[in-house]
Amino acid sequence: MKIFLLSLLITCFSWPLSLCGQGLFDFGGEALTQYNRGKAEQDAGNLKEAVRWYKKAIETDDKYYSAYNNLGYIYGSKGYHTQAIEWYKKAVKANPKFVEGYSNLGASYMESGKPVMAVKVLEQAVKLNPKSAIAVTNLASALQESGDNERALKMMQRARELGTSSIKGDAGDVNRGWLLEKQGDIEGAISAYRSAIRTNDSDVRARINLGLILIRKGELSEAQTLLEKAVELDESNAMGYVNLGYVYLQKERWADAERACRKAVQINPKSVLGWSNLGLACVNQGNRGAARAAWEKAAALNPEDANIRQNLERLR
């Protein structure tokens, strides 16, 4: 019997993002009204309307860096990191002192597999605000991914010294959880994510991040509950469906896994993990043709993935 390989890396939008303004400008009038409408729509989960209003604010005033930043957040949270990068670039161009913009841009570079580029912009974020725990932790991760382990360790120690008490705002508990997770305090991260959900039961990001930790701990039933609620709250969240599909695969619920993965790639056709795990769901239901098609899609997107290549070989 041939054994097919599951893609183990699970995508999760785990970078902290600020939805508040910071820096040099005082916006008013029509642009501020449009921005506030976008923020209200975003808070209500109406992301298409939020995008429309943020773009209106930018049309009114092309220096509205917070609108660019929030657009980056929306696209990045859906897994569209290429688009997110472009919006974050515009945010820091509009306001060169926007620390969160640089930090978010660096996080998006990391999600796109570009740690060297991430280091460059995160160094700028830390230079602008050496006490930003988020920027420092992001830089530590980027340095580690780029192979500079010595500097990464120093930066992570600096992040620990800064702590998480300075993290504030609407997503404070989620950001705190992410930092604690990166610093190795998994139980602290779990506690922070649970606090975020207690505060706001509709917090999709907290549910996905907590679900990911629980998957790694082997607590699949609670992870499943969290992720099912996450995609119910946000039906356009590709990463939520990818993670949920992974849980179903682990439970050998092949048909459910196929549905979740198909939804993921429908939302984000560039999701390598979505296509890869869709192939696994199909092959375990005896549909080798659909599995081959899915793995060929995944291989075209990421030719270097050894698991995908091996799965295609085993179909022959």
Residue pairs with C-beta under 8 A, 6 or more apart in sequence:
2 314
3 314
4 279
4 280
4 283
4 284
4 291
4 311
4 314
5 280
5 307
5 310
5 311
6 246
6 249
6 277
6 280
6 307
7 272
7 273
7 276
7 277
7 280
7 305
7 307
7 308
9 273
10 212
10 215
10 242
10 243
10 246
10 273
11 79
11 111
11 239
11 242
11 243
11 271
11 273
12 208
12 209
12 212
12 239
12 243
13 76
13 77
13 79
13 111
13 205
13 208
13 239
14 178
14 181
14 209
14 212
15 76
15 103
15 104
15 107
15 108
15 110
15 111
15 138
15 178
16 103
16 107
16 134
16 167
16 171
16 174
16 175
16 178
16 179
17 69
17 72
17 73
17 76
17 77
17 100
17 104
17 107
17 171
18 69
18 100
18 104
18 169
19 39
19 42
19 66
19 69
19 70
19 73
19 169
19 170
19 171
20 66
20 169
20 170
21 27
21 65
21 66
22 66
22 95
22 97
22 98
22 99
22 100
23 65
23 95
23 97
23 98
24 95
24 97
25 63
25 64
25 65
25 95
27 35
27 61
27 64
27 66
30 60
31 57
31 60
31 61
31 64
32 57
34 53
34 54
34 56
34 57
34 60
35 53
35 54
35 57
35 64
35 66
35 67
37 53
38 49
38 50
38 51
38 52
38 53
38 54
38 56
38 57
38 67
38 70
39 50
39 70
41 47
41 49
41 50
41 53
42 50
42 70
42 74
43 170
45 202
45 233
45 234
47 74
47 236
50 70
50 74
51 71
51 74
54 67
54 68
54 70
54 71
55 67
55 71
57 64
57 67
58 64
58 67
58 68
62 94
63 94
63 95
64 94
65 90
65 91
65 92
65 94
65 95
65 98
65 101
66 91
68 87
68 88
68 90
68 91
68 94
68 101
69 87
69 88
69 91
69 98
69 100
69 101
69 104
71 87
72 84
72 85
72 87
72 88
72 91
72 101
72 104
72 105
72 108
73 84
73 104
75 81
75 83
75 84
75 87
76 84
76 104
76 107
76 108
76 111
77 205
77 237
77 239
78 236
78 237
78 238
78 239
78 267
78 268
79 238
79 239
79 267
79 268
79 270
79 271
80 268
81 108
81 111
81 112
82 112
84 104
84 108
85 105
85 108
85 109
85 112
88 101
88 104
88 105
88 108
89 105
91 98
91 101
91 104
91 105
92 98
92 101
92 102
92 105
92 121
95 101
97 128
99 125
99 128
99 129
99 132
99 135
100 125
100 134
102 121
102 122
102 124
102 125
102 128
102 135
103 122
103 125
103 132
103 134
103 135
103 138
105 121
106 118
106 119
106 121
106 122
106 125
106 135
106 138
106 139
106 142
107 118
107 138
109 115
109 117
109 118
109 121
109 142
110 118
110 138
110 141
110 142
110 145
115 142
115 143
115 145
115 146
116 146
118 138
118 142
118 145
118 146
119 139
119 142
119 143
119 146
119 148
122 135
122 138
122 139
122 142
123 139
125 132
125 135
125 138
125 139
126 132
126 135
126 136
126 139
129 135
130 136
131 162
131 166
132 162
132 166
133 159
133 162
133 163
133 164
133 166
133 167
133 179
134 167
134 175
134 179
136 155
136 158
136 159
136 162
137 155
137 156
137 159
137 179
137 182
137 183
139 155
140 152
140 153
140 155
140 156
140 158
140 159
140 182
141 152
141 182
143 149
143 151
143 152
143 155
144 152
156 182
156 183
159 179
159 182
159 183
160 183
164 175
164 176
164 179
164 180
167 175
167 176
167 179
169 175
171 196
171 203
171 205
173 192
173 193
173 195
173 196
173 199
173 206
174 192
174 193
174 196
174 203
174 205
174 206
174 209
176 192
177 188
177 189
177 190
177 191
177 192
177 193
177 196
177 206
177 209
177 210
178 189
178 209
180 186
180 188
180 189
180 192
181 189
181 209
181 213
186 213
186 217
189 209
189 213
190 210
190 213
193 206
193 207
193 209
193 210
193 213
194 210
196 203
196 206
197 203
197 206
197 207
197 210
200 206
202 233
204 230
204 233
204 234
204 237
204 240
207 226
207 227
207 229
207 230
207 233
207 240
208 226
208 227
208 230
208 237
208 239
208 240
208 243
210 226
211 222
211 223
211 224
211 226
211 227
211 230
211 243
211 247
212 223
212 243
214 220
214 222
214 223
214 226
215 223
215 243
215 246
215 247
215 250
220 247
220 250
220 251
223 243
223 247
224 244
224 247
224 248
224 251
227 240
227 243
227 244
227 247
228 244
230 237
230 240
230 244
231 237
231 240
231 241
231 244
231 260
231 263
234 240
236 267
237 267
238 263
238 264
238 265
238 267
238 268
238 271
238 274
239 264
241 260
241 261
241 263
241 264
241 267
241 274
242 260
242 261
242 264
242 271
242 273
242 274
242 277
244 260
245 257
245 258
245 260
245 261
245 264
245 274
245 277
245 278
245 281
246 257
246 273
246 277
248 254
248 256
248 257
248 260
248 281
249 257
249 277
249 280
249 281
252 284
254 281
254 284
254 285
255 281
255 285
257 277
257 280
257 281
258 278
258 281
258 282
258 285
261 274
261 275
261 277
261 278
261 281
261 294
262 278
264 271
264 273
264 274
264 278
265 271
265 274
265 275
265 278
265 294
265 297
268 274
270 301
272 298
272 301
272 302
272 305
272 308
275 294
275 295
275 297
275 298
275 301
276 294
276 295
276 298
276 305
276 307
276 308
276 311
278 290
278 294
279 290
279 291
279 292
279 294
279 295
279 298
279 308
279 311
280 291
280 311
282 288
282 290
282 291
282 294
283 291
283 311
283 315
288 315
291 311
291 315
292 312
292 315
295 308
295 311
295 312
295 315
296 312
298 305
298 308
299 305
299 308
299 309
299 312
302 308
